[in-house]
Structure formats: structure tokens, C-alpha cells
């Protein structure tokens, strides 16, 4: 960020690099936050289509009772 807003001798040459770095990091983070869940959902749908199995609710098991040690 300092490259993008810095001043001093030679700063006019470093500003475009700073803009590219800040913009690239922001864009890649935004794309990652949106595309990762979408890819996961599509792969889940593909798995369901290929294997024909739906993940249902978890079956309930017998309750576990704690036994006090003497």
C-alpha cells in the first residue's frame, strides 16, 4: 500500500507497481471468496449426478451415558 500512496524521489515510477499490487491482491481475494463455494457446489452436484447418492440427515444413535469412576 505504501508504494501506491508514497511520495518522495522516484515515487512517480513506483506508483503504478503499487496500484497493480493492491488491485491484484484485492481482485484475487474477491474472486477466491466467490468462486470457491461455487466450484464446491458444482462438484457436489456432479458427484450426486454421477453416483446418484444424496447425503441425507445423520442417523441418530443410542445416547451415551457417562459412568462415574470410583
C-alpha positions as CSV (number, residue, x, y, z in Angstrom):
1,X,0.0,0.0,0.0
2,X,2.9,2.3,0.7
3,X,4.1,2.1,-2.9
4,X,0.7,3.3,-4.2
5,X,0.4,6.3,-1.9
6,X,4.1,7.0,-1.1
7,X,5.8,10.3,-2.0
8,X,9.4,11.3,-2.4
9,X,12.1,11.0,-5.0
10,X,11.2,8.3,-7.6
11,X,7.7,7.7,-6.2
12,X,6.1,8.5,-9.6
13,X,7.9,5.5,-11.0
14,X,6.8,3.1,-8.2
15,X,3.1,4.2,-8.0
16,X,1.9,2.0,-10.9
17,X,3.6,-1.0,-9.3
18,X,1.8,-0.3,-6.1
19,X,-1.6,0.1,-7.8
20,X,-1.1,-3.2,-9.6
21,X,-0.1,-5.0,-6.4
22,X,-3.0,-3.6,-4.3
23,X,-5.5,-4.1,-7.2
24,X,-4.3,-7.6,-7.9
25,X,-4.5,-8.7,-4.3
26,X,-8.0,-7.2,-3.8
27,X,-9.3,-8.8,-7.1
28,X,-7.8,-12.2,-6.4
29,X,-9.2,-12.3,-2.8
30,X,-12.7,-11.3,-4.1
31,X,-12.6,-13.9,-6.8
32,X,-11.5,-16.6,-4.4
33,X,-14.3,-15.7,-1.9
34,X,-16.9,-16.0,-4.6
35,X,-15.6,-18.8,-6.8
36,X,-14.6,-21.4,-4.1
37,X,-18.1,-22.0,-2.9
38,X,-19.5,-22.1,-6.4
39,X,-16.9,-24.7,-7.5
40,X,-17.7,-26.7,-4.4
41,X,-21.4,-26.7,-5.1
42,X,-20.9,-27.7,-8.8
43,X,-18.6,-30.6,-7.8
44,X,-21.1,-31.7,-5.2
45,X,-23.9,-31.7,-7.9
46,X,-21.6,-33.6,-10.2
47,X,-20.9,-36.3,-7.6
48,X,-24.7,-36.6,-7.0
49,X,-25.3,-36.9,-10.7
50,X,-22.5,-39.5,-11.3
51,X,-23.2,-41.7,-8.3
52,X,-26.8,-40.9,-7.7
53,X,-26.5,-40.7,-3.9
54,X,-27.8,-37.9,-1.8
55,X,-26.4,-37.2,1.5
56,X,-29.3,-37.4,3.9
57,X,-29.6,-36.4,7.6
58,X,-27.3,-38.1,10.0
59,X,-28.9,-41.2,11.6
60,X,-29.4,-40.9,15.3
61,X,-27.6,-43.4,17.5
62,X,-28.2,-44.6,21.1
63,X,-27.4,-41.9,23.7
64,X,-24.2,-42.3,25.5
65,X,-24.4,-42.4,29.3
66,X,-21.5,-41.4,31.4
67,X,-20.4,-43.8,34.1
68,X,-18.7,-42.3,37.2
69,X,-15.4,-43.9,38.1
70,X,-14.8,-44.9,41.7
